[in-house]
Amino acid sequence: MRNRIPILLLGLLLPLGLGSMATAEGLDNREATEGIETMRAIYDMRKSNPSVMLAYLRGIASNHENLIREGVEPDLRMVFIAEAVKFITTEPEPEVAFDHGETLEEIAKAIDRLDALGVRMEVCSAATRAYGVDNDTILGPVQPVRSGFIAVMGYQNQGYALVPVY
């Protein structure tokens, strides 16, 4: 329990910090985005804590909005791998549902928001099989693929920058 409190605080405070930093006057990413018309990124999502994963999902939505503010078209993709697959199902394990029910609802909302922004999302079927998650229960905007690793490698070979979210 003692280790969970700092993680929960991080999960709650991270989105607040991201939002306040992103809206602060005078801040931009002009140097990093100079000459870029479209930003292609693949997020490799492997979070094992749903509260922290939620904070990152919200941060990715902020990244999308901030790229637009920078005059850059976002082309963002995400692959859920490893334990993260347990938090994107309509039928979570009873213990996960009991411990994290409200957070799972917020994750579903965050995924819907990312989908509305145009972020394409996939889930590794090898991971869903390993963690006992039925692909038919994966949240609608997330598409199952044979291998999350192949998806990440493929997108990198297509010019997408890897953003590890471990």
N, C-alpha and C positions, 0 to 999 in steps of 0.2 A: 504494500500500500504506500509505503514511504516513497518508493521510486515512481509511483503513478502520479503523485501530486505535481512534481515539476513537469512531467510530460503533459498533463492536463492543462497546467498553466500556460505552457508553450503553445498548445493547441488553441487555447482561447485568446492569447495575446498576439500571436503571430499575425492573424488577419488584421487586427487593429493596427499593428505597426506597419504592415504592408500598405494599408490604406492611407495612413497619415503620411508616410514617406512619399507615396506616389502622388499625393495631391499637394505637397508642399511647393510653394511658389519658388520658381527659379531652378527647380531640379528637372533634368532631362537626361536623355541618353544619346544626344546628338552625335557625339564622337563614335560611339559604338554602332550606331545605325546609319552613319554617313554613307551615302551611295547605295543603300539597300532599299529595294522596292518591295520585296517580299521576304519575310522572315520565316524560314522553314525549321521547325523544331519537333523532335520526338521526345516526349517525356516517358521515361522508363519508371513506372510507378510500382514500388515494392514495399510500401509502408506496412508495418505490422501492427500499428496502433491506429485505430479508426479516428480518434480525435486529431492526431497529427496529420493523418491523411486528409481529413476535411480541411484543415488549415492550408495545406498545399493545394488542394483543388480550388479553393477560393483564391489563392495566390496566382494560380495559372489563369483564372478568369481576369484578375487584375493585370497580369502580363499582357493578355490579349487586348484589353482596353488601352493600356499604356502604349503598346505598339501602334495602335491607331492614332493616339495622340502625337506620336513621333512621326506620323505620316508614312508608316510602314504597314503593308498588308500582312496580317498574321496568317500563316498556314501551319496550324498546330495540330499535332497528333499525340495520342497517349496510348501506351500499352500497359495494362495491369498484369503484373507477374507476381508469383509467389503468394505470400499470405494476404496481400491486398485483395485477392479475389473473394475472400470471405466477407468483404464489406460491400460488395456490389451485386448482391443477390436479393431477390424478393423473399427467399426462404433461408435466412441465416440460421446457423446452429443455435439451439435454444440458449446456450450459455452466452453466446455473442449477442443475441437479441436481448437477453435479460440485462447484461452488463452495459450495452451500448445502443439500446433501442432508439433514443432520441438522436444520437449522433448518426446512426444509419439512415434515419429519415432525412437529416440534413445533407448527408452524402448524396442521397438520391436527388435532392433538390439541386445540389451543386453540379451533379452530372447533367441534369436537365438544362441547367443554365449554360454549361459548357457546350452542350449539344446545340442550343439555340444560338450560341456565338459562332458555331461552325467548327468547333474542335471535334475531330474524328477520333473515336475511341475504340480500342480493341482489347480483348482479354485472351490470355494464353490458355488454351484448352488443356495443355499438359498440367498447368497449375490448378485449373478447376478440378481436373481428375484427381490430382494429388491431395487436394484439400476437401474432396467430397462435395463439390459444388456442381449442381446440374446446370449445364449450359442453357437449358430452357428457362432457368430462373434468373439469368443475368439481366440486369436492368436494361430496358429497351434500347437506349442510345449506344450501348456497348456491344460490339460485334465479336463473337468468338472467332479465333483463328487457330490454326493447328499449333503454331509455336510462337510464343512471344519473343524468343530470342531471334528467330528468323525475321519476324516483323521488324524488330529494332535494327538488325543488320541490314535488312532490305531498305528501310527508310534512310539509314545513314548512307548507303550506296546511292540513293536517289538525291542526296544533297541535304538531308535534314540533319541539323545539329542535335547531338545527343544531350539531353538534360536528365541526368540520373536523379531520381527521387527515392533514395534508399533510406 
